[in-house]
């Protein structure tokens, strides 16, 4: 399987490099390609019932002639993919046009040639094997930004070097917000840095629960990382990036900070369905030994839900607080203090008292004060008071926090801007609904 993966990497990357003109297709060509796609899904897709349903839907489109007159190879490939996903919303499942004529699918038992290995290695070297950045943040907190997991035999030295560089930090933030997937063996090797040797990390199965592949914590060239770990996620995080977050969360080795991820858990490989078309088909199922399931369709749920853009700041502040190097880096901010006072006043005062508080603690004009006081009364009457969930951003002259109405569970974002001429008073307040 490892040799097959290298061959497939080479096949795909060379197809991207070459740029033949888009193929001219007849109606008969489109029907044949659609049938080849349906047959491949039917025989290979990891879940049997959806495999049958997808194949039947594609064949029904063929029977009705829906593909006969589609202009352009790319548009045809996109239509096949959309029709398949209309049956089973699996973001791994797709069809693509190759930039060159494709050979037959490689023999899984045939090892790649030295030339093939060298070509695949060079492709990944040019993107530094998916490692975008490694550095030390304030407070000796490590930071590692990973965008994809290449085949393990191509990237192991690079990942081991990155962990050697970060090995003496006192906490680690792994940024997977732009991580789009990769080799399950590389996921397991990287997770090995955080769990004991021999730990069962993940298992993958074919459709009939046969051909089980078990991934365990392996031997490493240095000591395992024992300190606290945070993983950053976004809606863009997908596939192998999700497994990284899911595995470390399941083993209680990391706190996940950010957004719910894309929801693609099935290992996938490309298959040739025409000399110029290939299909990516999920052919194995991942099962985590702790949860006994995976993140397919649901995504990885963050432990601390924040917008992806704020995840690094939130995780870094949490790491510093955990290390005792900043009990609360924003605690002494005047803007934070006035935001907290605004919430306290909102929760306790009637309309007249609210107006009085805003006059005493802001430089807003009387019209603004009346508008805010009336709006506050309306919100409190409909939803009750607020509680501060967390501060998202605190600066010298401004603060932003997420709030919750305890009675309803609804969320809001409050922004307080101080007056530069009188920094002990509020110049403006912004309040809008927000997801928690």
Beta strands, then each sheet from edge to edge (+ up, - down):
strand 1: 94-97
strand 2: 131-137
strand 3: 141-146
strand 4: 171-175
strand 5: 200-205
strand 6: 213-216
strand 7: 228-233
strand 8: 255-258
strand 9: 268-274
strand 10: 277-282
strand 11: 285-287
strand 12: 304-305
strand 13: 387-394
strand 14: 398-404
strand 15: 411-419
strand 16: 422-433
sheet 1: 1+ 10- 9+
sheet 2: 2+ 3- 4- 7- 8- 12-
sheet 3: 6+ 5- 11+
sheet 4: 13+ 14- 15+ 16-
end
